[in-house]
Each structure stands twice: as C-alpha cells, then as structure tokens.
Amino acid sequence: MPVETVDRLAQELRVENGRAELRLDPKTQLLYSGNRFFINGESFVTSKRAAARLKELAERRRLPTSRLAGAPLAALVSGWLRAGYAHLHRIQDHPAEMDGWTTR
C-alpha cells in the first residue's frame, strides 16, 4: 500500500477523534494467540502495543477509530475495509450506544 494512502487513512482516523468506530463485519472472524492474529484465513504478527488494541477489537468486535490511528494499524484497517472484513460507523452522541446498549 502506498505510504500516502496509509498516512491519509491514519489522519482520517485521528480526525474522527473517537466519533467513529471500526466494526468487524458479522461474517469476519478475528482470532489471536499471543501476538499472532488470524482474520478470515489470513495470518499476521504484530507489536505488543498493536496487539493489545487488536485483541480488544477481537473481543468487542468494535473499537473507536482513535484507538487505531497508528500508521501500522491504519495499513491493516485499510486492507480490511477494502476486503469488506470491517466497516466504519459514526458513533452516536449517547454513550450507552457505544457499548451496544440503547436507552430507548
């Protein structure tokens, strides 16, 4: 992936400043063992710092984009978005909705 594409995506993720989240597609499987991750048949190893964030994404299936704004993760996320493994969603103003709960 060209560096400018990764830089642009990283900047977009930062600009959202937690106002958007990455959600795994319902058909996507993100599994891990230590710092090795598996997503829909693909395997990769990541740093401890990135692994903590990706483990959180694997467990919750969603994560605020501000937590994924680092360039190495931006490159991964960009590929996942193109492949349909994940999708970006705008977070509502109601904090309860961030955790999947509605207040209605």
N, C-alpha and C positions, 0 to 999 in steps of 0.2 A: 504494500500500500504506500502511495506517495506520502512523504513527510508532511506536505502542506495539507493533505486530506486529514491526517491524524491530528495535526495541530488545530485545524478548523473544528473538528469534532470535539476535541478537548476543550476548546474555547466555548463552543455552544453548550457543552455540559456544565461548564463553570457559570456561564451567563444565566442559565436557568436557576442557579443558586438554590437548589433544593425544591424548586417549584415544579419539577417534573421528576418522573421516576422511570426506571427501566423495569419492564415486566417481562418475565420469560413467557414465551408462547405456551399455551396449555399442553401442546404436544412435545415440548422441549424437555429433555432430561439433562440436568446439570448435576453430576456426581463428582465426588472427590475422595482422595485418600492422601492425607498429608498435603503436600504442595502440588500434587498431580491432579489434574481435573479432566473430566470427560464430559463432552457435550455432544449429544446426538451422534455418537460414534467417533468423534474426533478427540484426540488426547493432547494435552499440553502441560508443561510445568511452569510455575510462576514463582515470583519472590514471596517471602513470608508476608510482607505488607499487603501485596495484591491478593494473596491467598486468603487473608482474613476477610477482605471485602467480598471476594467471590464465594467464600463459604457462607457468608451472611446472605448473599443473593441466592445461593442454592437452597438454603433453609427457608427463607421467607418468600422466594420466587419473585421478589420485587426489591428495588433499592433506589433511594434518591440519587439522581444523576450527579449531584455534588460529590457523592462518595466514589464516583467512578471517573472523575475528571482527569486523573493522571494519564499521561500520554500512552504508557504501555497498555493500560486498561482501555483507553479510547480506541486503540487499534483493534483490540479484541471485540469491543462492543460494536464498532463499525461493521466488522465482518458478520457479527451475529444479526445486526439489523438488516443487512443486505440479504442474508440467508433466511430470514424470517424466524430465527430462533428466539428473538426478543423484539419488543416494541416499546416506543417511548409514549408515555401518557402524562398529561398535565395533572398535577396534584390539586385537589380542591382546597378551598380555604379552611375546611373543617378538619382539625387534626384527627378526629376519630376515623375519618375516611381513609387516612393514610394507612391504617392498620387493617383495613378491610371491614371495619365496622361502620354502620351507618347510624345516625342519630334520629332518623325519622321513624 
